Amino acid sequence: APPQGPGGERLAQRHPMGFRVDLYAVPAAQAPLLAEVVRTSSDPYVGRVSLVRVFSGTLRPDDTVHVCGHGLTEPGGGAPPCHETDVRVGALSSPFGSQQRPLERCVAGDLASVSKLGGAETGDTLAVNGEPLLMEPWTMPDPLLPLAVRAHGKADEDRLSQGLARLVAEDPTMRLEQNQDTHQVVLWCMGEAHAEVALERLRSRYGVQVDAEPHRVPLRETFASRALGRGRNVKQSGGHGQYAICEIEVEPLPPGAGIEFVDKVVGGSVPRQFIASVEKGVRAQAARGVAAGHPLVDVRVTLLDGKSHSVDSSDAAFQTAGALALREAAADTRVQLLEPVAEVGVLVPDDYVGAVMSDLAGRRGRVVGTEQASGERTLVRAEVPEIEIGRYTVDLRSLTHGTGRFDRAYARHEPMPPQLADRIREASENTAKVS
């Protein structure tokens, strides 16, 4: 029985399942509404259907409830800020196998299916307006196996985004990422079996034919040393032509500095209105890359000199000249490839610590320390290139007989070994020739 308070005031109590709820010294059916979305599914005719469990109060059709959530899924990873909105509840039904039996109300302890409950996600709280309650968020495992997918044909491209959105809404342990650097659509899954089930659901339930492709990590490029470049864009084809010449100096900067543009033009050799055009062309070329097609970072570009024409110079002409100057500077020096490095924490039984550390060393990892954990387990902390741990969740399960687990977090970008960088450049050049 809930704790009694004088005058029927609200009392706080920790629920046995772990979350905190507010109790009233009144029957549960008369208490303020507190419900939770415990499952989300998709119906081909109805759309999104939310399975709601009521913990206190009564939920009725046409009620206006306050939906508040912590956000379990977000494209790109991480937890989004709490979202909340007021939603009008539609028809209630009781799930009974494949049948849906209409309900007039749903009281404390009951389950009900609610269709078109706004953008409610699994784990969201439904409460009354005015003084809404919020349940503690669910602790969900982090999906660590990337699966890059693409539409099999033109007919599947339109249905792919809708099918992926429904798939992620149904499964909180799956995360959808649209990587802006590699231009890949990535489904993060718990393991190989989870990934196979996801692909099968896309094909059978949503009618989307998809192809899996190798997952690519976002690389970067930077200059290894100082270099000079000259961009000359002079074209005369009758009538209005193009005339723009600029000279730049490029020098490397510390990691994380981004791209700096400095104007050191004297004497008006490049008119003031075209200096911004040179910068725009340089930044556009840097985003496209100068060696293997990866974004250029951590450099300072200094505009030293240039030439213009009173008639043929234009914004577009100087943008092209700036891009050409950066490409020429890259051709005169060594361009380093930078790979992302992840901070990895591997929790394994003590018997497998040696095998795990040896495996991490074979993946070019650097072990930074170990910590003793409870239950005769050890936490191994290391820094490993992300290109080496794409399938680490599968390999770790095999290495430790299913007893190990790990987490990962992006740390920084570091220079890639020259031999591996050369192979990636060759592969990029071969791909460009084929296309």
C-alpha positions, 0 to 999 in steps of 0.5 A: 500500500502507498504511504499515507499522508495527512490530507492526501498529499503526494509522497515520493517513493522509489519504485521496486523497478528502479525508477522514482514515482510520486504516490498519492494517498488515494486509489491508483485509478484516481491518482494523476496519470503516469504511464510509459511507452514500453514498445514501439511498432509499425503497422502498414495500415495504421502507422506507428503504434505505441504500447503503453503501460499505465502505472497510476491514474486512468488513460482514456481516448481523446485525453490530452497528455504530456509526453516527455522523453529523454531520447534513446536514439538520435542519428549520429549518436549520443542522447538528445536533450529531453523532448516534450509535447502535448498530444491528444490520445486517439483510440485505445485497444488491447493487443491480443495476438494479431487482434486489437480489441477496443478499450474505453479506458486503461487503468493502472497496471494495464497495457494498451496500444495507442496509434499515432501518439505523436513522436513518442519514443520507447521509454517516454513518459505520459503524464497529465498537463500542468505538473507532469512527472518523468520516469528515469531513463532506461539504461540501454546498451551501446551498439558498437557494430557498424553496418553501412547500407545503401539502396539496391536500386532507384526504386528502393531509395525513396523507401529506404529512409522511411524504413530505416526510421521505422526500424530504429524507432522499434529498436532502441538498441539500434542507432542510425547515423548519416555520416557527412564525411563518408556519405554513408548511411550506417546502422549501429547494431549489437552484433552480427545476428542483430544486423542480419535481423535488421536487414531481413526486416527491411526486406520483408516488412518494409519492402526495401532491398538494401546492400551492405557495404564496407564501413569507412571511417572519416579520415582527414588530410593535413600538410606535413610542411610549409609549401607555396602555391600559385593559382592561375585562372586565365581564360579568353574565349571571346567576350567576357573571359576569366582572369585571376591569379593568386599566390598563397603560402600553406603551413601546418598548425597544431591538431584541432586548429582547423583552417585559418586564412590570413590576408597579407596582400599589399599594394592592391594586387588583389582587390579587396572585394575578391579576397573573400572569394579566394578564401571561399575557393580555398575552403571549398577545395579543402573540404573536397581534399587535396590528395585522397579526397578527405577534408583538409584540416589544421593548416594556415593559408596566407594570401601573399600576392596576385593579379587581377583584370579590370574587366575579366576578374570576377568572384568565380574566377578568384574562387577557382584560382584559390582552389588551384593554388591550394592544389598546387601547394599540396603537389609540392609537399607531403600530405599526411592522412589523419585517422581517428583514434578511439579511447577503448575500455575493455572489461574482461575476466582476469584469465583473458587480460593477456590475450586481450592486450596482445590483440590490442597491440596487433591492432596498433593499439596503445594500452594506457592502463589497467584497473581491477574491477569487481568479480575477478575482472580487469578493465583494460584502457587503450587508444586504438585507431578506429579503422582497426576496431570496426568488428571488434565487438565480434572479435572480442566475443570470440576471443573471450568466449562471450565474457568480455565487453567494451566501450569506445569514445572518439579521442582525436585524429592522428597521422596514419602510418605511411605504408597504410596511407599509401595504400589508401591513396592508391585505392582512392586513385583507382576508384577515381579512374574507374568512375 
